Amino acid sequence: MMGAEYPLTTITDIHYPEGDGQPVAETEIHRDNLFNLLFMLRHFFENDANVVVSGNLLIYYVEGNPRAVVAPDLFVVFGIPRRPRRVYKVWEEGKGPDVVIELTSASTRWEDLGSKKGLYEALGVKEYFLFDPFGEYLNPPLQGFRWTEEGYRPIRPLSSGPLTLRSELLGLDLRAEGEWLRLIDPSSGRKLPTPDEVWAAWKGAG
């Protein structure tokens, strides 16, 4: 006897949610660091239409499995068109992030240094940076890893001055300045301006 026929679920029927119910940031300092970094990097790469700068966007990395998902605080992808995305599907884009920055906290530090670090390594994230704004959970508070054929290897700080790591992919230095993660153009030594600094300059020019 034939059983009742039911429609088959295909891979195209699977729903990939656009939110995970988690807050955008742990504290106002985490939130403001994130917004500053997004602002600085988007403007730094604004003339290259094939650089994606995003943050707190769900990245699905296994087609057909909506539970295979991660949401970096900030990530950069080179070589794909910049456009608004509701989610990021690795199999559709053709690649995962090239650079990831996580703003770590008490609730995320073990994941950031453990499962996320292993996942980013498996996804081929070439540079992975972690910053602890309050200096409570990471020592030193700014750490970085670069992908090699042997896996992730720590990025050594620059030899002089404040704690600074160089991103070869971004072409920028990342510097810990108290609670703030600043981005520096190594060719000029100038800091990329934050929204507050742009606003202050605009008011001063009036």
C-alpha positions in Angstrom: 0.0 0.0 0.0 1.4 3.4 -1.0 1.6 5.9 1.8 0.3 9.5 1.5 2.5 11.7 -0.6 4.0 14.8 1.1 5.9 17.6 -0.6 9.6 17.2 -0.3 11.6 20.0 1.3 14.2 21.2 -1.0 17.4 23.1 -0.2 15.8 26.2 -1.7 12.9 26.0 0.8 15.1 26.4 3.9 14.7 29.6 5.7 17.8 31.5 6.8 16.8 34.0 9.6 18.0 37.6 9.5 18.3 37.9 13.2 19.5 35.8 16.1 17.8 37.7 19.0 21.1 38.8 20.4 21.9 42.4 21.3 24.1 44.4 18.9 26.7 45.1 21.6 27.6 44.3 25.2 28.1 47.9 26.4 27.9 51.4 24.9 31.7 51.3 24.5 31.5 48.1 22.5 28.7 49.6 20.4 30.5 52.8 19.8 33.7 51.0 18.9 31.8 48.9 16.4 30.1 51.9 14.8 33.4 53.8 14.6 35.1 50.9 12.9 32.3 50.5 10.4 32.4 54.2 9.6 36.2 54.3 9.3 36.5 51.2 7.1 33.6 52.0 4.9 35.0 55.4 4.1 38.6 54.1 3.7 37.4 51.6 1.0 34.7 53.8 -0.4 36.3 54.1 -3.9 36.6 50.3 -4.3 33.2 48.8 -5.2 34.5 45.3 -4.7 35.1 45.6 -0.9 32.4 44.7 1.5 32.6 46.1 5.0 29.9 44.9 7.4 29.1 44.0 11.0 26.7 42.0 13.1 25.4 40.4 9.9 24.5 36.8 10.0 27.0 34.7 7.9 25.6 31.2 6.9 28.4 29.0 5.8 26.8 25.6 5.1 24.0 25.5 2.5 21.0 23.7 3.8 21.9 24.2 7.5 20.6 27.4 9.0 22.2 26.5 12.3 25.7 26.8 10.7 25.8 30.5 11.3 28.1 33.2 12.9 27.8 36.9 13.3 31.2 38.7 13.5 31.2 42.1 15.1 32.9 43.4 12.0 34.2 41.7 8.8 35.7 42.7 5.5 35.6 40.8 2.2 37.7 41.6 -0.8 36.8 40.9 -4.4 32.9 40.8 -4.2 30.5 43.6 -5.1 29.4 46.0 -2.4 25.6 46.0 -2.0 23.1 45.8 0.8 22.7 42.3 2.2 20.1 40.9 4.6 22.3 37.9 5.3 25.6 36.7 3.9 25.6 33.2 2.4 29.1 31.9 1.7 28.1 29.5 -1.0 26.3 32.3 -3.0 29.1 34.9 -2.5 31.8 32.4 -3.4 34.0 33.1 -0.3 33.9 34.0 3.3 35.3 37.0 5.1 39.0 37.9 4.7 39.3 40.0 7.9 37.3 39.7 11.1 37.4 41.9 14.2 35.7 40.8 17.4 35.1 43.2 20.4 35.3 40.7 23.2 33.6 40.7 26.5 33.0 38.5 29.6 30.2 36.6 27.8 32.1 36.1 24.5 35.8 35.8 25.4 36.0 32.0 25.5 34.0 31.7 22.3 36.1 34.4 20.6 39.3 32.6 21.5 37.9 29.1 21.1 35.1 28.0 18.8 35.0 31.2 16.8 38.7 31.2 16.3 38.6 27.6 15.0 35.6 28.4 12.8 37.2 31.5 11.2 40.3 29.5 10.6 38.3 26.7 8.8 36.4 29.4 6.8 39.7 30.8 5.5 39.6 34.1 7.4 43.1 35.4 6.7 43.3 37.9 9.6 41.4 37.7 12.9 41.7 40.5 15.5 40.2 40.6 19.0 39.9 43.7 21.1 38.9 44.0 24.8 37.9 47.6 25.3 38.2 47.4 29.1 41.3 45.3 29.3 39.5 42.9 31.6 39.5 39.6 29.7 42.4 39.7 27.2 46.1 40.2 28.0 47.2 42.0 26.0 43.8 43.6 25.2 44.5 43.7 21.4 45.4 40.4 19.8 45.6 39.2 16.2 46.1 36.0 14.2 47.2 35.6 10.6 46.4 32.4 8.5 49.4 30.3 7.4 49.6 26.9 5.9 50.2 25.6 9.5 47.1 27.4 10.7 46.7 30.6 12.6 49.8 32.3 14.0 49.9 35.3 16.3 50.5 38.7 14.8 53.4 40.3 16.6 52.9 43.9 17.8 54.9 46.7 16.2 58.1 47.1 18.1 57.7 50.7 19.4 55.0 52.9 20.8 51.4 51.9 21.9 50.1 48.4 21.4 49.7 48.2 17.6 49.1 45.4 15.2 49.5 45.7 11.4 46.9 44.3 9.1 48.5 43.4 5.8 45.1 42.9 4.1 43.5 46.2 5.3 46.7 48.1 4.8 46.2 49.7 8.2 47.5 49.5 11.7 45.1 48.7 14.6 46.1 50.5 17.8 44.6 50.1 21.3 44.1 53.5 22.9 42.4 52.9 26.2 38.8 51.8 25.5 39.1 52.6 21.8 40.4 50.7 18.8 41.9 53.1 16.4 42.9 52.6 12.7 46.1 54.2 11.5 47.3 54.8 7.9 50.9 53.5 8.2 52.0 55.5 5.2 51.2 58.8 6.8 50.8 57.9 10.5 47.4 59.6 10.5 44.4 58.2 12.3 41.3 57.5 10.3 38.7 59.9 11.7 35.7 58.7 13.8 32.2 60.2 13.3 32.7 62.4 16.3 35.9 63.8 14.9 34.3 64.4 11.5 31.4 66.3 13.3 33.9 68.3 15.3 35.8 69.3 12.2 32.5 70.3 10.5 31.4 72.5 13.4 34.9 74.1 13.5 34.7 75.0 9.9 31.4 76.7 10.2 
